[in-house]
Amino acid sequence: LSATLLLCLCACTGGKNESETAQKEKLVIGSDIYAPYFYIDDNGDFTGIDVEIAHEACGRMNIQPVFKKIVWQNKDVYLENGEVDCLWGSFTINGREELYSWAGPYLKSRQVAVVRADSDIYRLSDLSGKRIAVQDGSKPEELFLNNKLPQISGLENIYSLPSVDTVFAALRKGYVDACAGHEAAYRELIKNSGGEYRVLEEPLLQADLGVAFYRESASPIKAELTKVLKEMGADGTIEKIISPYGLDGSGLTGE
């Protein structure tokens, strides 16, 4: 009888834990592949700066992060349809403040132009009359298409390509004179390319990174996430996460 009671108690306890796990709130996070912020490792698991920050932040909020690879050009559709709860993958707040409801900022990132090492392009003004590749739907695309960089008097062509890998490939193969995007992402590509390239010292933009929710979202997670990200910046957690990726505290938002 004692053994039977013990088995029943163990079964009940196990059932409660499973129930609690099943009821744990989930946060579905969407991003495209954008190393070192969001990518898939050799084991097929999502990893990167933003993935690690999300794991830590969600752990502190007792919610479960669920990562989903999306087509970045369709990011707004994913949000509106509820297929993802937020966009979290090196996403720039600047100029998009009213398009989404934001948590953060939690990091700073420089948007830069990259050229081959033997290029005669050294300043943004040298891009005038040149061909440049950018990712479709990215901040650099917006800056170039809307002539928001007064240093550049005009470009020969702007090529909007589906991913950062294809953008960099266009530069590597000589189809364009330069490409542009988040500095950390391009330094990662340069490191793994085997070729010689230069990042222009003059940035396109010093950007704040945040977590974007649907603009009409009333989710209480946003405010809590902003608070937790601020705490993670203050207690050194974010700096500890970004350091192995070659970034330092200058990438923090100062919170």
N, C-alpha and C positions, 0 to 999 in steps of 0.2 A: 504493500500500500504506500509506504514512504517513497519507494522508488517511482511508483506511478505518479504521485503528487509532484515529485521533483521534476520528472519529465514534462508534466503539464505546465509547471511554473516556467521552465526553460523555454518551452514552446511559446507561451504567452509573452515572455520578455522579448524573444526573438521577433515575434510578430509586431510588437510595439515599435521596435527599432526600425524594422522595415517600413512600417507605416509612416514613421517620422521622416525617413529618408524620402519616401515617395511623395510626401506632402511638402517637402522643402521647395521653396519658391525658386524658379529658374529664371535666368536672364539670358536670352538668346542673343548672341553677339555676332554681327555680320561684318565681314571684311573680305577684300580680295587678298591675294598673296602679295605681300609687300615687305620683304625682308629688309632690316632685321626686326621689324615691328610685328609682323604677323605672317607666319609661314608654316610649312609642314616639315617635320624632321624625318630622319631616316626610318623611324619606327612608325611613321604615318600619323603622328600626333601633332596637334597644333602647338606652336611655340613662338617665341619672340618677345620683344619688349612689352608690347601691349597685352599679349596673352599672359605673361607673368604678372603684370600689374593688375590685370583683371582677376586672375586667380586669387591674389592676395586681398584685393578690395572686396571681392564677393565673399571670401572666407570671413572677413571681419563683419560683413553684414548678414552672415548666415544664409546666403543664397547660393545657388549652384550655377556657375557659368556654363553655357553651352555655346560652342563656337561653330560658326557656319561660314563656309567659303561661298561668296556671292559674286555675281557679275557686277563690278563696281558701277558700270554705266546705268544699271537698273536699281541702284541702291534705294532711291526714293520709293519705287514700287514695292520693294521688300518691306520698307517701313510702313507704308500706307496699308498694305495687305496684312500686316501683322506677322509676316513670316520671320522677321527678326524684331527684337525689342529696341535695339540700338545699333549704331554704326561705330565701331571702335577699331581703328586701324590707321594710325598716323593721320587723323582727319583734322584739317585746319579749320579753326573757328572764324578767323579773320574774313570779313566780307560775307559770312554766312550766318551772322548772329540771328537774323530774323527768319531764316529758312528752316531752322530746327530748334528744338528745345534742348539745351546743353547741360551736361555735367562737366565740371572742370572749370578752367584748364588745369592740366597736371604736368605738362612738359612744353618746352619751347623747341622749335625746329626751324632751321634756316632752309628756305627754298632757294636753290642755287642752279646755276648753269654749269654744264660739264662739257669739256672739249677734249680732243685728242692732244697729246703732249706736244706735238709739233705744230699745233695750230697757231695762227697769228692773232687769235682772239684772246685778249687779256682783261678787258673791261666789258661791261654790259653794252656800252656804246659801240663796241666793235661788232656786236651782233647785227647791227643795221645792215640790211640787204642780204642777210644770211638765211640759211635753211635751218629750222629747229624742229625737234620732235618732242612731244609731250604726251602724257597719258590722257586719254579721253576722260573728261569729267574732273580733271585735276585742277588745282589752284593755278599752276603755271599756264595751263591752257586758257583759263579765264583772263589772266593778266595779259597774255600776248594777244588774244583775240579782241580784247576790249581796249587795247592800246593804253594800258595802265602803267607802263614803264616809260617815263619821259626821256630816259637816257637813250632809248632805241627809236630811231627815226622811221623805221619800217623794216619788215622782214620780206625776204623773197617768197618763202613758203612756211606755213605751220602745218606739221603733220601730227594729227591726233591719232594715237595708236592704242590698242586695247589694254596693254599691260606695260609695266615698267621694264620687263625683260625685252619686249619687242622695241620699246623706245631706245633702250641702250644698244640693242642689236643694230638699229638703224645708224647709230653713231659709229659703232664698231666696224660696220661694213662700208662706211663712207657715204651713205645715202643722205646724211645731213651733216651740218657743220657743228651742231651742238644739240644737247638735250637738257631738260630741266626737271627738277623735282626735289623731294626732301633730301637734304645733304647726307644723312645717315644711310639712306637706302642706296644712294649712288656710290658712296664710299664702300659699301658692302659689295656692290657689283664690281667696282674697280679692283677691289682686293682679290676677288675670285676670277677675274677675267684673264689675267696673264698679259694684258696689254698695258700701255702707258697713257694715262689721261690726267687732266688737270681740272680741279674745281675752281671756278673763278672766285676770287676773294670777295668781290662785291656781290652781296646776295640780292636776289629778286625781292625777298620778303623775309622778315623775322616773324614767324608764325606761332600762335598758341594752338596746342593740340587739345581736343576735348572729345567727349563721348556724346554723339548726336542721337537724340530721341525724336520721334515724330513731333512736329511743331505743335500739335494740339494734344499731345500726351499729358495726362494728369497723373502719371505714375509717381508715387512718393519715393521711388528708388532714386530719382534724379537728385533731389536735395540731399539724401543720405549719401549717395555716391560722391557728390561734390565734397561733402564734409570728410568722408573717409579718405579721398584722394589728397585733400589738404593735409590731413593727419599723416599720411604716408610720406608726403613731401617734407613735413616738419620733423618727423622722427628718423629720417634718413633711409627709409625703406626703398623709395623710388631710386635714389642715387645708388643704393646697393644693387638694385636690379639692372640699371642701365650701365653700370661700370664694366661688366664683362663684355659688353657690346662695343666698347671703345668710346662711350660717351661719358661726360663728366657732369658735375653739378651745374655747369653753365646751361645745361638743357632743362633745368628745373624752372618752374614758373615763379619761384621765390616765395611760395606759400610756406 
